[in-house]
Amino acid sequence: MYTRYSSLQGSTGPGTREDAMNMRRTARPGPRWLSPTAGAVSLLIAASPMALAQAQTASQGADAAVEAEAQTTEDAIIVTGVRASIQSSIQQKRNETIISDSLSAADIDGLPATNLGDAIATIPGATTHREKGAASEIAVGGLGPFLSSINVNGRETTTGNGKRSVNFYLFPSELINSVAVNKTQRADLIEGGTAGTIDSRTLKPLDKAKRQITLSARGILTGYDHKLDDPAGLGVRLTGSYVDQFDLGAAGELGVIFGVQYQRSNSPEELLGGGTTWNACRGDLTYTATQTCTAITPQTYGSAAVPASTPYYFATTSRNNIQFQTADERVAWIGGLQWKSPTGVEVNFDVELSDYSFNETRQIFGLSETTRGMQNLVFGSDHILQSYTGNSYGEVTPTYRVQDETYRGGGINVSVPVTETFRISADASLSRTRRERMDRSVRLRSNATDIDGAVVSGVTTGASGGRIPYSFENFRDGTQSVLLNSAFGVTDPDNFSAAARVRRDDQTRWHENEAGRLDMHWTPESGWLRALDFGGRLSEMRYRSVESDRREYNFNVANTASTFNGNPGTYTVLLSTMAVANRACRVDFPQSSYLSGDRDNAVNNWASFDPVCLMQQFIGTEDPGLSADTRGIGNRNVEEDTKAAYIMASFGSDMVSGNVGLRYVSTDVISRGLRGGFNVLNNGNGTVSLVSNGQFDQLVDTYGYDKWLPSLNLSFDASDKFKIRAAVSRSMTKPDPAALANGRTFALDASQTSFPDVRSAIASITASGNPRSNPLMSWNYDLSFEYYLNRDSVFSLRLFHKTFQGGFVNVLQDESYTIGGQTFTVPVTVLQSSNETNRIDGFEVSASYRASFLPSPLNGLGFRGSWAYADSDYEQEDLRLGDQVNPATGQAYEGLVDPVGIFGMSKHVVTAAPYFQSGGFEISAIYKFRSAYYQQFVGDPSQNRMVRDEGTVDLNLRYRLNRNLVLQFQGTNITDTPRYQDMPILGSFREASYYGPTYFLGATLQF
């Protein structure tokens, strides 16, 4: 392995506006009318013995057709029963050449799924991180999502989140034909899946034996919609697909597939939370009402100033309550053509399109100074703050967010038989994603006097007046309560009369990938060698972003108003101006029973405003638009070229089969970034000064690496029912595209104004990314035991061990820069993959069983389930409070908090799914549990955040009226399980998110 890198920089001219946003302003969301209790009662009624008996009687005439259909491949895409789908998954698992689990189209359709990620999370060993009640990221084997790769039709995809993962909201589950989770590596698979490779496939139309038209309609009811004053009511999901085949005579046969889905829904949410910055505060000091807690750090703890025995506690700098009204709309299309000639030539063309629009109104009440005036402190030896009193400004910050994301993907594959034993296949693909997000927010702050100049009750007075006294308590069950001074009217809009701040934040991301591959397959006529595969792949990935274009206007009340010129800045306004805006833009608090699921919550509603109206009042427009120059040091412009080649031999005998291969991967990165421009002033005495010129200089850095990835998969058929698999492989996980940024912020030495050279004037350089990041490498060892009892039942045990270079650490990296004609080399602190070797050990137990020995109809009872356990010695230190190392001197400082594990790794992941099927009726429940895990924030490195243990229950009921029509009722998170997060350690409450269940009711017609 070797590395290649160079660094260039140059000046750029004045910037211009980049790709102006065309943001859709869609209707604001509303709420729901079926409560969780009513939903549960409906489910109980549907599952009652009388309902079962009626379903069995009504479906007797359809039983024969159902059984036949469950065994017929041509009808297996939408309306097969749970038994047939389980049999299909078991057979696919048995036939695979690697350790793998899968879902068929029937599985996916029969699962309660907000998106494709929810369906994947039911595969043994797979689990998800939930955002707004739906799957946002998938982890395999309890390991983090960044250690898995996700492909569509065997190709890399793009996303708008700056990662290599997939936005599952863009892919409707009903238009996907199959999903496989490959848990071991093979040389012909695209590199990137240390934990596993998730490959979703659309249907090839010639796989069906006849024309098939499928129409599906479902109503969507979100669990908290009924709480809203203006409920949105029933959302919709409409899906249609058409598959057909045409006999072209001597020209062969042609298959066509076309599918479309439209979805409109809302997802209200309630949140009680704290900030993302946490301090360790000294607990041996007495603070006055105006003092902020004295923070200690690993560098100061144990010094003469802060003895090692000094008590301390963890505290965040802010706390808030947020009420969300959210609406989203998605239109997704798939299309495909498949042609087979009589000579065996095959051409497949597929396309996937998705447009996703999202808007959200947030009503936010927050305390912005929650480390001020901390008194009556109670905390334990675990440093978790139990209770205290303090005072802080109260702020309301209504926010309106609009986000549009488009995905365009597809490709063409041509397979040509050169001889009877030799075939060549070529594939070309394109994937493009663009995401645009705009936030408009206005903050209003509490004050000692209201908008009419009257004294406000319940706040501090004097020079620091306007702050609200409050008490905080962290309860034993892990929830928290913030109780405001009862004399303060948090629901009275008059009381928020100061420090108006108007913001427009904009973010645009582009992610593109073009790829081509050539594969050759040779099949010997006989012998132990069954096949020889070899080929290569080229890909060009580009990721660009305008990370944050902010326009901010501040308005402070004064006796004299300043002139507003339309530009961002700070202005003064009269109190009467503040009052006019306040009164013009008031709205009722949007819902009732806010945080009713949290018995300890004390803030149930607060003064609410229309953020777009406030923006109009203060700056004269609802949208000031993008800045004229959207360049910024945080922007990304990354190109990554990858070349790969592989060779793989497949072999086998009556009892032993497998494959052995070697994959070579060469990667080259070019990253363009910006730094602030400086003028060098000659002081005339042999010294120089640096002065910012307000411009940007461009930085260009290149880097490359080569990796060899061997793999071996073995399968032993010990008997007709018992199979043993073993696998050894080396895998790689590349850094996320956003992590390859090249922006640099130069901080000048402020202690003096003259320096002997340019290098001496620079105090520090802050990096926004590292183009020279190396991939994480892993050796993987897997052993699997699989017992196939019958077509409905399988039991398996997988053991795995991985040794890997885990995570990223701060290191010093020499970088060269030229300023004023002087070139110098300076060490820069950047994140780099660690050279330290870590391990992951674990096992996975899965079972699928049907009680076929019981008399009818009880022989329709069955169970599917899995338990994955993972343990690692990898430790992720907290950014601020964990172990610290001075990169310049190498001195180490012991952390104040314990480290966490691998991003996204849960020790325990459990799925349990009992089911019952009798004739045309089936019912199944899915319990999904994952233990606590570390969840990174999106964007730049931040402090450790832990998601607590979490278990949810989904439910599915289906009734087949006849061969063509199926009725279905589904529910996700019917237990109304919230998501709890802690910082910087487990038990130190940060956030509780409540979003309730989601119900789907509809029908599928197939003919």
GISULUR-V362771 format. One record per backbone hydrogen bond with DSSP energy under -0.5 kcal/mol. CO is the residue of the C=O (numbers start at 0). NH is the residue of the N-H. E is the energy in kcal/mol with one decimal. If there is no record, write none. Layout:
((CO;NH;E) (CO;NH;E))
This chain:
((1;705;-0.8) (3;703;-1.3) (5;701;-3.0) (7;699;-4.6) (9;697;-3.5) (15;629;-0.6) (16;18;-0.6) (23;25;-0.9) (30;231;-0.8) (30;232;-2.6) (32;34;-0.6) (34;38;-2.6) (35;39;-2.4) (36;40;-2.5) (37;41;-2.3) (38;42;-2.0) (39;43;-2.4) (40;44;-2.5) (41;45;-2.5) (42;46;-1.8) (44;47;-1.3) (47;51;-2.3) (48;52;-2.8) (49;53;-2.6) (50;54;-2.5) (51;55;-2.5) (52;56;-2.4) (53;57;-2.8) (54;58;-1.3) (56;59;-1.2) (58;61;-1.1) (58;62;-0.9) (59;62;-0.8) (61;65;-2.7) (62;66;-2.8) (63;67;-2.3) (64;68;-2.6) (65;69;-2.5) (66;70;-0.8) (67;70;-0.8) (68;71;-1.1) (70;72;-0.6) (71;74;-1.0) (72;75;-1.8) (75;105;-0.6) (80;84;-1.9) (81;85;-2.2) (82;86;-2.5) (83;87;-2.1) (84;88;-2.2) (85;89;-2.6) (86;90;-2.5) (87;91;-2.3) (88;92;-2.3) (89;93;-2.2) (90;94;-2.0) (91;95;-1.2) (97;99;-0.6) (98;182;-2.6) (98;183;-0.8) (100;180;-3.5) (102;178;-2.2) (103;107;-2.4) (104;108;-2.6) (105;109;-1.8) (107;110;-1.2) (110;112;-0.8) (114;117;-0.8) (114;118;-1.0) (115;119;-2.2) (116;120;-1.8) (118;121;-1.7) (119;122;-2.1) (122;125;-2.5) (124;140;-2.5) (124;141;-0.9) (126;138;-3.0) (128;135;-2.6) (128;136;-0.9) (130;133;-1.6) (133;130;-2.6) (136;128;-1.8) (138;126;-2.4) (139;142;-1.7) (141;905;-1.5) (143;146;-1.6) (144;147;-1.6) (146;193;-0.5) (146;194;-3.5) (146;195;-0.8) (148;197;-3.2) (149;156;-0.6) (150;199;-2.4) (151;154;-1.1) (154;151;-2.3) (161;737;-2.0) (163;149;-0.5) (165;167;-1.0) (166;169;-1.9) (167;115;-0.8) (167;170;-1.1) (169;171;-0.6) (170;115;-1.2) (171;174;-1.2) (172;175;-1.6) (176;104;-0.7) (177;200;-3.0) (178;102;-2.7) (179;181;-0.7) (179;198;-2.8) (180;100;-1.6) (180;182;-0.7) (181;196;-2.6) (185;188;-1.9) (191;193;-0.8) (195;148;-1.9) (196;181;-3.2) (196;198;-0.6) (197;150;-3.1) (197;199;-0.6) (198;179;-2.3) (199;152;-3.5) (200;176;-2.4) (200;177;-1.6) (202;204;-0.6) (203;206;-2.2) (204;207;-1.4) (211;242;-2.6) (212;1006;-2.5) (213;240;-2.4) (214;1004;-3.4) (215;238;-2.8) (216;1002;-2.0) (217;236;-2.3) (218;1000;-1.9) (219;234;-3.5) (220;998;-3.0) (221;224;-1.4) (223;226;-1.3) (223;227;-0.5) (224;227;-1.3) (226;591;-2.4) (227;230;-0.6) (234;219;-2.5) (235;263;-2.6) (236;217;-2.0) (237;261;-2.6) (238;215;-3.0) (239;259;-2.5) (240;213;-2.5) (241;257;-2.1) (242;211;-2.9) (243;255;-2.8) (245;247;-0.7) (245;253;-2.7) (247;250;-1.7) (248;251;-1.8) (251;247;-2.7) (252;339;-2.5) (253;245;-3.0) (254;337;-2.4) (255;243;-2.5) (256;335;-2.4) (257;241;-3.0) (258;333;-2.5) (259;239;-2.5) (260;331;-2.5) (261;237;-2.9) (262;329;-2.8) (263;235;-2.0) (264;327;-2.7) (268;323;-2.9) (269;993;-3.2) (270;321;-2.7) (271;991;-2.6) (272;319;-2.9) (275;277;-0.5) (276;316;-1.4) (278;280;-0.7) (278;314;-2.3) (279;295;-3.0) (280;312;-1.9) (284;286;-0.6) (287;290;-1.0) (290;372;-3.8) (292;294;-0.7) (293;281;-2.7) (295;279;-0.6) (296;299;-0.7) (296;300;-2.6) (299;302;-1.8) (305;301;-2.7) (305;302;-0.8) (306;309;-2.1) (310;282;-2.9) (310;283;-0.5) (312;280;-3.0) (313;384;-0.5) (314;278;-3.1) (316;369;-1.4) (317;274;-1.9) (318;366;-3.0) (319;272;-3.0) (320;364;-2.5) (321;270;-2.5) (322;362;-2.3) (323;268;-1.1) (324;360;-2.7) (325;266;-1.3) (326;358;-2.7) (327;264;-2.1) (328;356;-3.2) (329;262;-2.7) (330;354;-2.5) (331;260;-2.6) (332;352;-2.6) (333;258;-2.7) (334;350;-2.3) (335;256;-2.4) (336;348;-2.9) (337;254;-3.5) (338;346;-2.6) (339;252;-2.4) (340;343;-1.8) (344;340;-2.8) (345;414;-3.1) (346;338;-2.7) (347;412;-3.1) (348;336;-2.4) (349;410;-2.3) (350;334;-2.1) (351;408;-2.8) (352;332;-3.0) (353;406;-2.9) (354;330;-2.3) (355;404;-2.9) (356;328;-2.6) (357;402;-3.2) (358;326;-2.5) (359;400;-3.1) (360;324;-2.2) (361;363;-0.6) (361;398;-2.4) (362;322;-2.3) (363;396;-2.1) (364;320;-3.1) (365;367;-0.5) (365;394;-2.7) (366;318;-2.0) (368;371;-1.6) (370;292;-2.8) (371;390;-1.2) (372;374;-0.6) (373;286;-0.5) (374;388;-2.7) (377;385;-2.9) (377;386;-1.6) (379;382;-1.9) (382;313;-2.4) (382;384;-0.5) (383;379;-1.1) (385;473;-3.7) (386;377;-2.2) (387;471;-2.9) (388;374;-2.6) (389;469;-2.5) (391;467;-3.6) (392;367;-1.4) (393;445;-2.7) (394;365;-2.8) (395;443;-2.4) (397;441;-1.7) (398;361;-3.0) (399;439;-2.2) (400;359;-2.5) (401;437;-2.6) (402;357;-2.6) (403;435;-2.9) (404;355;-3.1) (405;433;-2.0) (406;353;-2.3) (407;431;-2.7) (408;351;-3.5) (409;429;-2.5) (410;349;-2.5) (411;427;-2.4) (412;347;-3.0) (413;425;-2.8) (414;345;-2.7) (415;417;-0.8) (415;423;-2.7) (420;522;-3.0) (421;417;-1.7) (421;418;-1.9) (422;520;-3.0) (423;415;-3.4) (424;518;-3.1) (425;413;-2.8) (426;516;-2.6) (427;411;-2.4) (428;514;-2.1) (429;409;-1.7) (430;512;-2.5) (431;407;-2.7) (432;510;-2.5) (433;405;-2.5) (434;508;-2.5) (435;403;-2.2) (436;506;-2.5) (437;401;-2.4) (438;504;-2.5) (439;399;-2.5) (440;502;-2.8) (441;397;-0.7) (442;500;-1.7) (443;395;-2.3) (444;496;-0.8) (444;497;-2.0) (447;455;-2.8) (449;452;-1.9) (453;449;-2.7) (455;458;-0.7) (457;468;-0.6) (459;465;-2.7) (461;464;-1.9) (463;466;-0.6) (465;393;-0.5) (466;459;-2.7) (466;468;-0.6) (467;391;-1.5) (468;484;-2.1) (469;389;-2.2) (470;482;-2.7) (471;387;-1.7) (472;474;-0.7) (472;480;-2.2) (474;477;-2.0) (478;474;-2.5) (480;472;-2.2) (480;482;-0.5) (481;483;-0.6) (482;470;-2.2) (484;487;-2.1) (487;489;-1.2) (488;491;-1.3) (489;606;-2.4) (490;492;-0.7) (491;494;-1.5) (492;495;-1.8) (493;450;-1.2) (494;446;-0.9) (494;496;-0.8) (497;444;-2.9) (499;554;-3.1) (500;442;-2.5) (501;552;-2.7) (502;440;-2.1) (503;550;-2.1) (504;438;-2.8) (505;548;-2.6) (506;436;-2.8) (507;545;-2.7) (508;434;-2.4) (509;543;-2.5) (510;432;-2.6) (511;541;-2.3) (512;430;-2.2) (513;539;-3.1) (514;428;-2.8) (515;537;-3.1) (516;426;-2.6) (517;535;-2.2) (518;424;-3.3) (519;533;-2.0) (520;422;-2.7) (521;523;-0.6) (521;531;-2.5) (527;529;-0.7) (527;651;-2.1) (530;649;-2.9) (531;521;-2.6) (532;647;-3.5) (533;519;-2.7) (534;645;-2.4) (535;517;-2.5) (536;643;-2.7) (537;515;-2.7) (538;641;-2.5) (539;513;-2.3) (540;639;-3.0) (541;511;-2.7) (542;637;-3.3) (543;509;-2.9) (544;546;-0.7) (544;635;-1.1) (545;507;-1.8) (547;549;-0.7) (548;505;-1.5) (550;503;-2.0) (551;568;-1.1) (552;501;-3.4) (553;570;-3.2) (554;499;-1.7) (555;572;-2.5) (562;564;-0.6) (568;553;-2.7) (570;555;-2.5) (571;561;-1.8) (572;557;-2.5) (573;576;-0.6) (573;577;-1.7) (574;578;-2.3) (575;579;-2.1) (576;580;-2.0) (577;581;-2.3) (578;582;-2.7) (579;583;-2.1) (580;584;-1.2) (582;585;-0.7) (584;609;-2.5) (586;607;-0.6) (589;228;-3.0) (592;595;-1.6) (594;597;-1.7) (596;598;-0.7) (597;600;-1.5) (601;603;-0.8) (607;586;-2.1) (608;610;-0.7) (609;613;-2.2) (610;614;-2.1) (611;615;-2.0) (612;616;-2.4) (613;617;-2.3) (614;618;-2.5) (614;620;-0.7) (615;619;-1.5) (627;629;-0.5) (631;634;-1.4) (635;544;-2.3) (636;671;-2.9) (637;542;-2.7) (638;669;-2.6) (639;540;-3.0) (640;667;-2.6) (641;538;-2.1) (642;665;-3.2) (643;536;-2.8) (644;663;-3.4) (645;534;-1.9) (646;661;-2.3) (647;532;-3.5) (648;659;-2.3) (649;529;-2.0) (649;530;-1.9) (650;657;-2.3) (654;716;-3.3) (655;652;-3.4) (656;714;-3.1) (657;650;-2.5) (658;712;-2.9) (659;648;-2.9) (660;710;-2.4) (661;646;-1.7) (662;708;-3.6) (663;644;-2.1) (664;706;-2.8) (665;642;-2.8) (666;704;-2.1) (667;640;-2.8) (668;702;-2.2) (669;638;-2.9) (670;700;-2.4) (672;698;-3.1) (673;743;-2.1) (674;696;-2.6) (676;692;-1.8) (676;693;-0.5) (678;680;-0.6) (678;690;-2.1) (679;681;-0.5) (680;682;-0.6) (680;688;-2.2) (686;682;-2.3) (687;754;-2.4) (688;680;-3.3) (690;678;-3.2) (694;676;-3.0) (695;11;-1.1) (696;674;-2.1) (697;9;-2.4) (698;672;-2.8) (699;7;-4.8) (700;670;-2.8) (701;5;-1.6) (702;668;-3.6) (703;3;-1.6) (704;666;-2.8) (706;664;-2.9) (707;709;-0.5) (708;662;-1.7) (709;729;-2.1) (710;660;-2.7) (711;727;-2.4) (712;658;-2.1) (713;725;-2.2) (714;656;-2.4) (714;716;-0.5) (715;717;-1.3) (715;723;-2.7) (720;722;-0.5) (720;787;-3.5) (721;717;-1.0) (721;718;-1.7) (722;785;-3.1) (723;715;-3.7) (724;783;-2.9) (725;713;-3.3) (726;781;-2.8) (727;711;-2.7) (728;779;-3.4) (730;777;-2.3) (732;775;-2.8) (735;738;-1.0) (736;739;-1.6) (737;740;-1.1) (738;769;-2.6) (742;767;-2.4) (743;675;-0.6) (743;745;-0.6) (744;746;-0.5) (744;765;-2.7) (745;747;-0.5) (746;762;-2.4) (746;763;-1.6) (747;749;-0.7) (748;751;-0.6) (754;687;-3.0) (756;760;-0.7) (757;760;-1.2) (757;761;-0.6) (758;761;-1.1) (760;748;-2.6) (760;762;-0.7) (763;746;-2.9) (764;828;-0.6) (765;744;-2.7) (769;772;-1.5) (774;776;-0.5) (775;732;-2.2) (776;804;-2.2) (777;730;-2.8) (778;802;-2.1) (779;728;-2.1) (780;800;-2.4) (781;726;-2.5) (782;798;-3.3) (783;724;-2.9) (784;796;-2.4) (785;722;-3.0) (785;787;-0.5) (786;788;-1.0) (786;794;-2.3) (789;792;-0.8) (792;788;-0.8) (792;789;-1.4) (793;847;-2.6) (794;786;-3.4) (795;845;-2.3) (796;784;-2.8) (797;843;-2.6) (798;782;-2.5) (799;841;-2.1) (800;780;-2.6) (801;839;-2.4) (802;778;-2.8) (803;805;-0.9) (803;837;-3.7) (806;833;-1.9) (808;831;-2.5) (810;829;-2.5) (812;827;-2.4) (814;825;-2.7) (816;823;-2.5) (818;821;-2.0) (820;822;-0.6) (821;818;-2.4) (823;816;-2.5) (825;814;-2.3) (827;812;-2.3) (827;829;-0.6) (828;766;-0.6) (829;810;-2.8) (831;808;-2.8) (835;805;-0.8) (837;803;-2.8) (838;872;-1.2) (839;801;-2.8) (840;870;-2.8) (841;799;-2.6) (842;868;-3.1) (843;797;-2.9) (844;866;-2.8) (845;795;-2.7) (846;864;-2.4) (847;793;-2.1) (848;862;-2.8) (849;851;-2.5) (850;853;-1.5) (854;857;-1.2) (854;858;-0.7) (856;859;-1.9) (857;860;-2.1) (859;916;-1.3) (860;850;-2.5) (861;914;-2.5) (862;848;-3.0) (863;912;-3.7) (864;846;-2.7) (865;910;-2.5) (866;844;-2.9) (867;908;-2.2) (868;842;-1.7) (870;840;-3.0) (874;876;-0.6) (875;899;-2.3) (877;881;-1.4) (879;297;-0.5) (880;895;-3.4) (880;896;-1.1) (883;892;-3.1) (884;886;-0.8) (885;889;-3.6) (890;885;-2.8) (892;883;-2.3) (899;875;-3.5) (901;904;-2.4) (901;933;-0.6) (903;905;-0.6) (906;869;-1.6) (907;930;-2.5) (908;867;-3.0) (909;928;-3.0) (910;865;-2.7) (911;926;-3.3) (912;863;-1.5) (913;924;-2.0) (914;861;-2.5) (915;922;-2.5) (917;920;-2.3) (919;959;-2.9) (920;917;-2.9) (921;957;-2.7) (922;915;-2.4) (923;955;-2.7) (925;927;-0.5) (925;953;-2.7) (926;911;-2.3) (927;951;-2.6) (928;909;-2.7) (929;949;-2.4) (931;906;-0.5) (932;946;-3.1) (933;903;-3.5) (933;935;-0.5) (944;934;-2.8) (945;981;-2.9) (946;932;-1.9) (949;929;-2.3) (951;927;-2.6) (952;973;-2.3) (953;925;-2.6) (954;970;-2.5) (955;923;-2.6) (956;968;-2.9) (957;921;-2.4) (958;960;-0.8) (958;966;-2.9) (963;1005;-2.6) (964;960;-1.6) (964;961;-1.3) (965;1003;-2.7) (966;958;-2.6) (967;1001;-2.7) (968;956;-2.9) (969;999;-3.0) (970;954;-2.8) (971;997;-1.9) (972;975;-2.1) (975;977;-0.5) (977;979;-0.5) (978;992;-2.5) (979;947;-2.3) (980;989;-2.6) (980;990;-2.1) (981;945;-2.7) (984;987;-1.7) (986;988;-1.1) (987;982;-2.5) (989;273;-1.2) (990;980;-2.8) (991;271;-2.3) (992;978;-2.3) (993;269;-2.8) (996;222;-3.5) (997;971;-2.8) (998;220;-2.6) (999;969;-3.0) (1000;218;-3.4) (1001;967;-2.9) (1002;216;-2.3) (1003;965;-2.4) (1004;214;-3.1))
